[in-house]
Amino acid sequence: MISTDFVLMVQALLFTASTAPIELEWVSLPDGCFVMGADTAYPEEAPAREVCVDGFDMAKTEITNAQFAVFVSATGYVTRAERGWSAADPAGPGIDLPPSSAVFDPSSATVARNLSWWRLVEGANWRRVKGVESVAPRPDLPVVHITRDDAEAYAKWAGGRLPTEAEWEYAARGGSNKAQTNPRSETPDALMGKANTWQGVFPVINSADDGYEDLAPVGSYPANGFGLHDMIGNAWEWTASPFSPSHTQEAVERAGAKGLDPAQPGVAVGTIKGGSYLCAESYCARFRPAARQAQDLAFGTSHIGFRIVRDPTRR
């Protein structure tokens, strides 16, 4: 029987031989102040207020399958989706679950049932994004089916950390402190040239007019003013910050270190940023730097990835 270690070694070698970059490319961001949040979009983004951050380095793109494979090969790390859950785990969902993760499933049966287009698929993980029958993903795609713990493990190994929500939004704004353009006011062609988002009627018609039915290779779209790619669209990205229902001091204090999402009472939640290829003009406008969403810390999904930052002292 071929060992898992051997498979990982071969996979890492194949990825290294591909055109996808393995070494992280870093972009240095200066100290800065900016207006974080928004008062005219979703309530969880308010209030808009000035925030200042110290300078830091950020990975130029989302972490790719190739880069994550090198980490796994070097450390033997096993993601949460590959391990499953025990009902006895205090940080888990409270039930036994086999190795699995949430996969976007726009089939009519799924959508018709409580308007849900997500399905927990056994065997879905970063190696097999849609389950055991799916092919291995391209090495230059963002790694997905990653929990915050998984992302933090990679970051620590790579000599970095996850960005705070403030750092992430500062980076996504690309040096501009202006209000974001309303995506619904732009033409479809203009949107397609800026980020990987959904074309068609979400979630049942995906025209893929931009050439991508789901994830796009990192760096497929122009960089922002700081030189960072894919800060909006493509894959949601983890931050180190707990989620709170708004940016008010009262909401942040009430959320605490565990986070708080009124739609998921009692569930530990982190903040993800940037939107994904599933963001549609007809459904949401979360492919903006100010946009934010709660994510259960116990699970990853087929559209959540991450990138990392490092402090200048780690250069």
Secondary structure as GFF3:
##gff-version 3
##sequence-region A 1 315
A	DSSP	alpha_helix	4	17	.	.	.	ID=ss1
A	DSSP	beta_strand	26	29	.	.	.	ID=ss2
A	DSSP	beta_strand	32	36	.	.	.	ID=ss3
A	DSSP	three_ten_helix	43	45	.	.	.	ID=ss4
A	DSSP	beta_strand	49	53	.	.	.	ID=ss5
A	DSSP	beta_strand	56	59	.	.	.	ID=ss6
A	DSSP	alpha_helix	65	75	.	.	.	ID=ss7
A	DSSP	alpha_helix	80	83	.	.	.	ID=ss8
A	DSSP	beta_strand	100	104	.	.	.	ID=ss9
A	DSSP	alpha_helix	108	112	.	.	.	ID=ss10
A	DSSP	beta_strand	118	122	.	.	.	ID=ss11
A	DSSP	alpha_helix	148	157	.	.	.	ID=ss12
A	DSSP	alpha_helix	165	172	.	.	.	ID=ss13
A	DSSP	three_ten_helix	183	185	.	.	.	ID=ss14
A	DSSP	alpha_helix	188	192	.	.	.	ID=ss15
A	DSSP	beta_strand	236	242	.	.	.	ID=ss16
A	DSSP	alpha_helix	249	255	.	.	.	ID=ss17
A	DSSP	beta_strand	269	273	.	.	.	ID=ss18
A	DSSP	beta_strand	292	296	.	.	.	ID=ss19
A	DSSP	beta_strand	304	305	.	.	.	ID=ss20
A	DSSP	beta_strand	309	310	.	.	.	ID=ss21
A	DSSP	three_ten_helix	312	314	.	.	.	ID=ss22
###
